Each structure stands twice: as structure tokens, then as C-alpha cells.
Amino acid sequence: MTATRSDAALLLPDATVRRLLPLARATSGETDATASPLDGSHLADVPQSTLDDVDAAFASARAAQPAWAELGASERGRRLLAFHDLLLAAQAELADVIVAESGKARKDAVEEVFHLAMTARYYGQYAAGFLRPQRRRGVFPGLTRIDVHHHPKGVVSVISPWNYPLTMAMADGLAALAAGNAVVAKPDAQTVLTALAGLELLRRAGVPDDVWQVVTGPGGEIGTALVERGDHVCFTGSTATGRKVGVGAAERLVASSLELGGKNPMVVCADADLDAAVDGALRGCFSNAGQLCVSFERLYVARAVYVDFRDRFVAAVAALELRPGLDWTGEVGTLTSAAQLDKVQAHVEDARAKAATVLVGGRHRPDLAPWSFEPTVLEGVSEDMECFRDETFGPVVSLYPFDTEEEALVLANDSTYGLNAAVWSRDHARARALASRIRCGTVNVNEAIAASFGSLSAPMGGMGQSGLGRRQGPEGLLRFTQVQAVATQRGMGLGAPTGASREKFAEVMTGALKVMRALRL
């Protein structure tokens, strides 16, 4: 494993920080100091919002939202397309901010820019079609007309995590904007600058200031305030916190979208292209140092090819370039916080103490960055080990052999989570059949993550303890709407005419229903 410290400048220019921080709605006068995971040095003093700031943000958002909705879906789409262009033009500075705040490799940071641009383009182009009123069949064809409308909910609360600080801070909100809503967002405290950099471009694209606002502060106070005020709550984070968010929203009879944890499986069949499977596993396990909700922590490999796959995979992991820094040379960056490092170390040490084998990696590397940890592959992991069922959320993956594909299916489904999975086989039809039986919201065949995550028309979300709702696709936009049916009746009414015999009406209706059944109406 190649491991070197970057010589690139690690901090953002002061001018960049000074330009971005005033975009947050925060008047307390208090600040929270953040440090870069690249070297632990001071990054920014982030102004902190008060509950009064949150109230003001929601009040101004509610006042601005009707005019935004009145623009129409096509005009809102044009502004999202302008945002797409600005993102691509600003990708270098955006990547600098993302890497400085999160510590991820630059290649992973640029992927965030691309994904957010693709999201903006998708909803910019297709939202008007998704929102167009739909005709539905009425009870009496030709006499009853049904029109289905999708109205914006109002102000959407977005609470986003630190691991993908640009796309998770904005992708859900872009769908909400496209549907005609306003947004109040609270990014994670570690990655506020990235969210503000995105907001700056969004406003340059023509989204009014009050239609998208960012508040800051601790999740227990400011995040809770967003749950208590939003007309829809969108949360990405841990399952434990997601439960609380869901309960808080449900108490107000407000819907919530929750993308939560995962303990994602990858299945390598005996006929798989092993070179492709190894390459996919590298990307699927170690992108963003494993700090990705859809990354793999369980690899199930057919026993017939297990040793061959294991040896190739371990050699490929050992060759990864572990190099935290702002430049393009590193393949794997650093963990983002001390808390993440503590959890990763605890899982690896627990497994090692209980007789698991560390095939490669397994070491904290403070010589590279304060919280850097080597990509790690474990073998012999058993049910009594913490990493067997609990999400590690770091660069740690366990290998397991299987004898039959039915056994692989049982193993893959042996989890309370159900977010993402992958199946590798040269027989695409058989692989798709196997994939459809894995209880995960997305399953990729012969790809790790990008086939589903990069296909913006594909709905993405979790089953089981991995969450509720879907982002991406029409589903990702329509969740932010209230559905209304308008029924127009011509000619006869649907009840018995005044003064008519009820028995006669029942007889006529019975005959009409039989005719409609025969005509398949």
C-alpha cells in the first residue's frame, strides 16, 4: 500500500472562507471552529444560528415560496439547468472546499460535483413533465373526468451529513425546488462551507435568496427545530437519529424521507469476471475511505473462485495510493473525524482479538493525516464480532465464501439493513434474477454503485433499517408534492335521483357494473 503525505497546501484561501460564511443565516455572534481532516489545522469559525434565526428563515421561506411556485415548472427547470452549468465551471474550487472539509480524495470530491450537476440537469429537464396534470379513468367513462394535480408542500427541511457534503446537502433540495417548494437546510457542522459554496452558485443561477436558506448549529437544537417546522423533512444520516426524525415528523402528521445506514453485501458468483469484480469491489468498498452509505462491508465469494478473488483483491488493496491532500494523486483519503477513526479502530481491534485475520491494512496512519486509516480486508469474521452486523462506515470489508447461490442469498439478506448490493456474474439474466431477491433498495449487476446512483431516473433508497422514501427518479420529486384529485361529473349524478326508487337504482347500478365488467372498463 503506497502511503505518502501530500505536499499541497491544505487550507482554503481566507478570501474563500470570508466570502462563503456570510451566506449562512446566523446572528448569534457565536462561532464554532472547524478543523481540516487533512492536517488537523484550523479551517473556519462558522457562525452559529439561533432558534430565532430558524424561525426567521422559515417565515421568509414561506413568504417567498408562492412566487417561486408561480414561476412554473419550466422556468424553475431553466434555473436548475443554469445551476448545472455553474457547477461544472466551478468544479475546481468546489473540490478544494470538499477535500479541505471532508478529507476525501479529490477524485471522490469531483464525483460529487458531477452527481449534483446530473441531478440538476435531470430535474431541470424532466420536472415539468412529472408535474403535468394527469387524466385518470372516472367511475363512468365519458361522464366522469378525473384530473390529478401535484402541488408543492411548502417549505422542505433538509438535514444533511458530512460524508458527501455537496451532493447530500443539495440533491434532495433540488428536487424540492423543482416541485415548487422552498428549502431550509442544515448541513453537518463539519462541512458547512461546502453547503454554502453550493448555495452561492444556486443563487447565481437565479434561485431567490429566501427560497433556499442555510442555518447552522448543533443537530440536537437546530436540527430538531427543522423537524418541528418543515412541511416535509428530508434527513440523511444514522439509523438511530433517523428514527427520532421520523417520529418527530409523524407526530406533526408531516412526511419524512430518511436515508439511513447500511451493511451492504456484494456477491461474486463462480462465473464472474474476477478482474472486473475486484475493480468494482475497490470502488465499492473504499470510495471516500468507506464513508459512504451505499459502500460494501460484506463480500460473499463463490468458494470455487474464493482464493483467486481474495488474492487478487488483497493485492489490489495493497497497491492503493493512500495520500490525503488536495491534489489528484491519492486514491484513498482520510476519515473525516476522530469519532469515525475510533469506531473503525474498535471494529478492527475487536475482530483481531477474536481471531479474525487482517489480510491487508488494519493500521491507523497519523503520519499521513490525524484520522487516516489504511484500507483493510478481514477474513474469518464471525457473528460474535462487532463488525459482523454493525455498520463500520470506514475502509473495512470482510470476505466470506459460499457454496451455492441460494446460500449467498440467505447471507446477503441476513441483515436488518437493506440499502445497496451488487451481484457479479457473466450470466446477466441469472444475476438479475438473483439481484431481485436481495432485500435492498438498489442492486447493481456487474457494477458497484454508479449504475444505480448515476442513473438519475432510478429511484434510490433503503429497505428495513436503511430508511424510508426514495431520492432520484420521478419518486424523488413527487415525494415533495401534495396529490390532489379533481373530479368533474357530467349528466347523471352518482346517487339515486330525488324521489326515485332506491331498489330500482340498485338494479340499474348492478346492471351497469356488469356491463362495465364485461367491457373491461
C-alpha positions in Angstrom: 0.0 0.0 0.0 1.5 3.3 -1.1 1.2 5.9 1.6 2.6 9.4 1.4 1.6 12.8 2.8 0.6 15.4 0.3 2.8 18.5 -0.1 -0.1 20.5 -1.4 -1.4 23.5 0.6 -4.0 22.1 2.9 -6.1 25.1 3.9 -8.6 27.1 1.8 -7.7 30.7 1.0 -9.0 33.1 3.6 -10.9 35.0 0.9 -12.9 31.9 0.0 -13.9 31.4 3.7 -14.8 35.0 4.2 -16.9 35.0 1.0 -18.9 31.9 2.0 -19.6 32.3 5.7 -22.0 35.3 5.5 -24.3 33.2 3.3 -25.4 31.3 6.5 -28.4 32.7 8.3 -26.8 33.1 11.8 -27.0 36.2 14.0 -25.9 34.8 17.5 -22.4 36.2 17.3 -21.1 32.8 18.4 -18.9 30.7 16.2 -17.9 27.0 16.0 -14.3 26.3 15.0 -13.8 23.6 12.4 -10.5 21.8 11.5 -9.4 20.2 8.3 -9.1 16.4 8.4 -6.1 16.7 6.1 -3.8 18.0 8.9 -6.0 19.0 11.9 -5.4 22.7 11.3 -8.0 25.4 11.8 -10.3 25.8 8.8 -13.1 28.2 9.7 -15.0 29.9 12.5 -18.6 29.0 11.4 -21.3 31.4 12.7 -24.0 29.7 14.7 -27.7 30.1 14.2 -30.3 30.6 16.9 -33.8 29.4 17.1 -34.9 32.9 16.2 -32.8 32.6 13.0 -34.6 29.3 12.2 -38.0 31.0 12.8 -36.9 33.9 10.5 -35.7 31.5 7.8 -39.0 29.6 7.8 -41.0 32.8 7.8 -39.2 34.3 4.9 -39.2 31.0 3.0 -43.0 30.7 3.4 -43.4 34.2 2.2 -41.2 33.6 -0.9 -42.4 30.1 -1.8 -45.7 31.0 -3.5 -44.0 33.3 -6.0 -41.4 30.6 -6.7 -44.1 28.1 -7.3 -46.0 30.6 -9.5 -43.0 30.7 -11.9 -44.0 27.3 -13.2 -42.0 24.1 -13.6 -40.4 25.1 -16.9 -38.9 28.3 -15.6 -37.7 26.6 -12.4 -36.2 24.0 -14.6 -34.2 26.6 -16.6 -32.7 27.9 -13.4 -31.7 24.4 -12.4 -30.0 24.0 -15.8 -28.1 27.2 -15.2 -27.0 25.8 -11.8 -25.7 22.7 -13.7 -23.5 24.9 -15.9 -22.2 26.9 -12.9 -21.3 23.7 -11.0 -19.2 22.4 -13.9 -17.5 25.7 -14.3 -16.7 25.9 -10.6 -15.7 22.3 -10.0 -12.0 23.1 -9.1 -12.9 25.4 -6.2 -15.8 23.2 -5.1 -13.4 20.2 -5.0 -10.9 22.2 -2.9 -13.6 23.0 -0.4 -15.0 19.5 -0.3 -11.5 18.0 0.2 -10.5 20.5 2.9 -13.6 19.9 4.9 -14.1 16.1 4.5 -10.6 14.8 3.8 -11.7 12.7 0.9 -9.6 12.0 -2.2 -10.0 14.7 -4.9 -11.4 12.1 -7.4 -14.2 11.4 -5.0 -14.9 15.1 -4.4 -15.2 15.8 -8.2 -17.7 12.9 -8.4 -19.9 14.9 -6.0 -19.9 17.8 -8.4 -20.8 15.6 -11.3 -23.6 13.9 -9.4 -25.1 17.2 -8.3 -24.8 18.6 -11.8 -26.6 15.5 -13.2 -29.3 15.9 -10.6 -29.8 19.5 -11.6 -30.0 18.6 -15.3 -32.4 15.7 -14.7 -34.9 17.7 -12.7 -34.3 20.8 -14.8 -35.3 18.8 -18.0 -38.0 16.5 -16.7 -39.7 18.1 -13.7 -42.3 19.9 -15.9 -43.4 16.5 -17.3 -43.5 14.8 -13.9 -45.7 17.7 -12.5 -48.1 17.9 -15.5 -51.7 17.2 -14.5 -52.7 13.6 -15.3 -56.0 12.3 -16.5 -57.3 9.2 -14.8 -60.3 7.0 -15.6 -63.5 8.0 -13.9 -66.2 5.8 -12.4 -68.4 6.3 -15.6 -66.1 6.7 -18.7 -67.3 9.6 -20.7 -69.3 11.1 -17.9 -66.7 11.3 -15.1 -63.4 13.1 -15.6 -60.5 12.8 -13.1 -57.6 15.3 -13.1 -54.7 14.6 -10.7 -52.6 17.6 -9.7 -49.3 17.8 -7.8 -49.0 20.8 -5.5 -45.8 21.8 -3.6 -45.9 21.1 0.1 -44.4 24.4 1.1 -41.1 24.6 2.9 -38.9 21.5 3.0 -36.4 20.9 5.7 -33.1 19.2 4.6 -30.7 17.9 7.2 -27.6 16.6 5.6 -24.4 14.7 6.7 -20.7 15.3 6.4 -19.6 12.4 4.2 -20.9 13.7 0.9 -21.2 17.3 1.8 -22.1 18.8 -1.5 -24.5 16.3 -3.1 -26.2 15.3 0.1 -26.6 18.9 1.1 -28.3 19.9 -2.2 -29.5 16.9 -4.3 -32.7 16.3 -2.3 -33.4 20.1 -2.1 -33.1 20.5 -5.9 -36.0 18.1 -6.4 -37.9 20.0 -3.8 -37.2 23.3 -5.6 -38.2 21.8 -8.9 -41.5 20.8 -7.4 -42.1 24.4 -6.3 -41.1 24.3 -2.7 -38.7 26.5 -0.7 -35.9 24.9 1.3 -34.4 25.5 4.7 -31.2 23.4 5.1 -28.9 22.4 7.9 -25.6 20.9 6.8 -23.4 19.0 9.2 -21.3 21.3 11.4 -18.0 19.9 9.9 -18.9 20.7 6.3 -20.8 24.0 6.3 -18.5 25.7 3.8 -19.3 23.1 1.1 -23.0 23.6 1.5 -22.5 27.4 1.3 -20.4 27.1 -1.8 -23.3 25.2 -3.4 -25.8 27.8 -2.2 -23.7 30.6 -3.7 -23.9 29.0 -7.1 -27.6 28.3 -6.7 -28.3 32.0 -6.1 -26.2 32.9 -9.1 -28.4 30.6 -11.1 -31.4 32.6 -10.3 -32.9 31.0 -7.2 -34.1 33.8 -4.9 -32.3 34.2 -1.6 -35.3 33.4 0.6 -36.2 30.3 -1.4 -33.1 28.4 -0.2 -31.6 29.2 3.2 -28.9 27.6 5.3 -28.9 27.6 9.1 -26.1 26.2 11.2 -25.6 24.8 14.7 -25.8 21.5 16.7 -28.2 18.9 15.4 -29.9 18.4 18.8 -31.1 22.0 18.7 -31.1 23.4 15.2 -31.8 20.0 13.5 -34.8 19.4 15.9 -36.1 22.9 15.1 -36.1 22.0 11.4 -38.1 18.8 12.1 -40.6 20.8 14.1 -41.1 23.4 11.3 -40.8 21.8 7.9 -43.7 20.7 5.7 -41.6 17.7 4.7 -38.4 16.6 6.4 -35.6 15.1 4.5 -32.8 13.5 6.5 -29.7 11.6 5.6 -27.6 10.1 8.4 -27.6 7.3 11.1 -30.5 5.0 11.7 -30.6 6.0 15.3 -31.1 9.6 14.5 -33.4 8.8 11.6 -35.8 7.1 13.9 -36.0 10.3 16.0 -36.5 12.4 13.0 -39.3 10.1 11.7 -41.1 10.1 15.0 -40.9 13.9 15.2 -42.3 14.4 11.7 -45.0 11.8 12.3 -46.2 13.5 15.4 -47.0 16.5 13.3 -48.5 14.4 10.5 -45.7 15.5 8.2 -44.0 13.1 5.8 -40.3 12.4 6.1 -37.7 10.9 3.7 -34.9 9.0 5.6 -31.8 7.6 4.0 -30.0 5.8 6.8 -27.4 3.2 7.5 -26.3 0.2 5.6 -24.3 -3.0 5.9 -24.2 -3.6 2.2 -23.4 -7.0 0.6 -21.6 -7.8 -2.7 -22.0 -11.3 -4.2 -19.3 -12.7 -6.6 -20.6 -15.7 -8.5 -18.4 -18.5 -9.7 -18.7 -17.4 -13.3 -17.9 -13.7 -12.6 -15.2 -11.7 -14.4 -12.8 -11.6 -11.5 -10.8 -8.6 -12.8 -14.0 -6.6 -13.1 -15.3 -7.8 -9.7 -12.0 -6.8 -8.0 -12.1 -3.4 -9.6 -15.7 -2.9 -8.6 -15.0 -4.0 -5.0 -12.2 -1.5 -4.7 -14.5 1.3 -5.7 -17.5 -0.1 -3.8 -15.5 -0.6 -0.6 -13.0 2.3 -0.4 -14.5 5.3 -2.2 -14.4 8.2 0.4 -12.5 5.8 2.7 -15.6 3.7 3.0 -17.6 6.6 4.4 -20.5 6.1 2.0 -23.9 4.8 2.9 -24.0 2.5 -0.1 -20.4 1.1 0.2 -19.8 -2.6 0.7 -18.7 -4.1 4.0 -19.6 -7.7 3.2 -18.1 -9.6 0.2 -19.6 -13.1 -0.4 -17.5 -15.0 -3.0 -18.2 -18.4 -4.5 -15.9 -21.0 -3.0 -14.7 -22.2 -6.4 -13.1 -18.8 -7.0 -12.7 -17.6 -3.5 -8.9 -18.0 -3.2 -8.3 -16.5 -6.6 -10.6 -13.5 -5.9 -9.1 -13.0 -2.4 -5.6 -13.0 -3.6 -6.3 -10.5 -6.5 -8.4 -8.3 -4.2 -5.8 -8.2 -1.4 -3.0 -7.3 -3.9 -5.1 -4.6 -5.4 -5.9 -3.1 -2.0 -2.3 -3.2 -1.0 -1.5 -1.2 -4.1 -4.0 1.6 -3.4 -2.5 5.1 -3.1 -3.3 6.3 0.4 -2.5 10.0 0.1 -4.6 12.6 1.8 -4.4 16.0 0.1 -5.8 18.5 -2.3 -4.1 17.1 -5.4 -5.2 14.3 -7.8 -2.6 11.7 -6.7 -4.4 10.0 -3.9 -6.9 7.1 -4.4 -8.0 7.0 -0.8 -8.3 9.9 1.5 -8.7 10.1 5.3 -11.5 9.5 7.7 -13.3 12.8 8.5 -13.3 12.8 12.3 -11.9 11.4 15.4 -15.2 9.7 16.1 -15.0 7.8 12.8 -11.5 6.7 13.5 -12.4 5.5 17.0 -15.2 3.3 15.5 -13.1 1.9 12.7 -10.3 1.1 15.1 -12.7 -0.5 17.6 -14.2 -2.8 14.9 -10.8 -3.9 13.6 -9.3 -4.5 17.0 -12.3 -6.4 18.2 -12.2 -8.7 15.1 -8.4 -9.2 15.5 -8.8 -10.0 19.2 -11.5 -12.6 18.4 -9.2 -14.4 15.8 -10.2 -12.8 12.6 -7.3 -12.4 10.1 -6.3 -9.0 8.8 -5.2 -9.7 5.2 -4.1 -6.2 4.5 -4.2 -2.8 6.2 -5.6 -2.5 9.7 -3.5 0.4 10.9 -4.1 4.0 11.9 -1.8 6.3 10.0 -1.4 9.6 11.9 1.8 10.2 9.9 -0.4 10.9 6.9 -3.4 12.7 8.5 -4.7 12.8 12.0 -7.5 10.3 11.3 -6.2 8.4 8.4 -6.7 4.6 8.4 -5.5 2.0 5.9 -7.9 0.2 3.7 -8.5 -3.1 5.5 -9.6 -6.6 4.4 -10.7 -9.1 7.1 -11.1 -12.9 6.8 -12.7 -15.2 9.3 -15.1 -12.7 10.7 -17.8 -14.4 12.9 -21.1 -13.4 14.5 -19.6 -12.5 17.8 -17.5 -9.7 16.3 -18.8 -6.1 16.2 -18.1 -5.7 12.5 -20.2 -8.7 11.6 -23.6 -6.9 11.8 -22.9 -3.3 12.8 -22.1 -0.7 10.2 -18.4 0.3 10.4 -18.7 3.3 7.9 -15.0 3.2 7.1 -12.4 1.4 4.9 -13.0 -2.1 6.3 -14.5 -5.1 4.5 -14.9 -8.7 5.4 -14.6 -11.7 3.0 -16.8 -14.8 3.2 -17.0 -17.9 0.9 -20.3 -19.5 -0.1 -21.2 -22.8 -1.8 -24.5 -22.2 -3.6 -26.2 -19.1 -4.8 -29.2 -19.8 -2.5 -26.7 -19.7 0.4 -25.3 -16.4 -0.9 -28.9 -15.0 -1.0 -29.5 -16.0 2.6 -26.2 -14.5 3.7 -26.8 -11.3 1.8 -30.3 -10.9 3.3 -29.0 -11.6 6.8 -29.1 -8.0 7.9 -31.6 -5.5 9.4 -30.3 -3.1 6.7 -31.3 -3.0 3.1 -29.7 -0.1 1.2 -27.4 -1.3 -1.7 -26.0 -4.5 -3.0 -24.2 -5.9 -6.1 -24.1 -9.2 -8.0 -21.2 -10.2 -10.3 -21.8 -12.8 -13.0 -21.3 -13.3 -16.7 -24.9 -14.6 -16.9 -26.8 -11.3 -16.8 -30.3 -12.9 -16.7 -29.4 -15.1 -13.8 -27.7 -12.3 -12.0 -30.7 -10.0 -12.4 -32.9 -12.8 -11.0 -30.6 -13.2 -8.0 -30.4 -9.4 -7.6 -34.2 -9.0 -7.5 -34.3 -11.4 -4.4 -31.8 -9.3 -2.4 -33.8 -7.1 0.0 -32.1 -3.8 -0.8 -33.4 -0.7 -2.4 -30.8 -0.7 -5.1 -28.9 -3.7 -6.5 -26.2 -3.3 -9.2 -25.3 -6.1 -11.6 -21.6 -6.1 -12.6 -21.1 -2.7 -11.1 -20.7 -1.5 -7.6 -22.6 1.8 -7.1 -22.5 4.0 -10.1 -25.0 2.1 -12.3 -27.9 2.9 -10.0 -26.6 6.1 -8.3 -25.5 7.6 -11.6 -28.8 6.8 -13.3 -30.9 9.7 -12.1 -34.2 8.1 -13.3 -33.5 5.1 -10.9 -35.1 5.6 -7.5 -32.7 5.2 -4.7 -33.4 4.4 -1.0 -33.5 1.8 1.6 -35.5 -1.1 2.9 -35.7 -2.2 6.6 -33.5 -0.1 8.9 -32.0 1.7 5.9 -34.8 4.2 5.7 -38.0 5.4 4.1 -38.7 7.1 0.8 -36.7 7.4 -2.4 -34.5 10.1 -3.9 -33.9 10.3 -7.7 -36.4 9.5 -10.4 -40.0 10.8 -10.5 -40.4 9.4 -7.0 -37.6 11.7 -5.7 -39.6 14.8 -6.9 -43.2 13.7 -6.3 -42.5 13.0 -2.6 -42.3 16.8 -2.2 -45.8 17.3 -3.5 -49.4 17.0 -2.2 -51.5 15.0 -4.6 -55.0 16.3 -5.4 -57.8 14.7 -7.4 -60.3 17.0 -9.1 -63.4 15.1 -10.3 -65.9 16.5 -12.8 -69.2 14.8 -13.4 -71.4 15.4 -16.5 -75.0 14.4 -17.0 -76.4 11.9 -14.4 -75.3 12.1 -10.8 -73.9 9.1 -9.0 -76.6 8.8 -6.4 -80.2 7.8 -6.7 -82.3 10.7 -8.2 -84.5 12.5 -5.8 -87.8 10.6 -5.5 -86.6 7.6 -7.4 -86.9 4.1 -6.0 -83.8 3.0 -4.2 -84.4 -0.6 -5.2 -84.7 0.5 -8.9 -81.4 2.5 -8.6 -79.7 -0.6 -7.1 -81.0 -2.7 -10.0 -79.7 -0.2 -12.6 -76.3 0.1 -10.9 -76.0 -3.7 -10.8 -76.6 -3.9 -14.5 -74.2 -1.1 -15.3 -71.4 -2.6 -13.2 -71.9 -6.0 -15.0 -71.7 -4.3 -18.4 -68.5 -2.4 -17.4 -67.0 -5.7 -16.1 -67.8 -7.3 -19.4 -66.3 -4.4 -21.4 -63.3 -4.3 -19.0 -63.9 -0.6 -18.3 
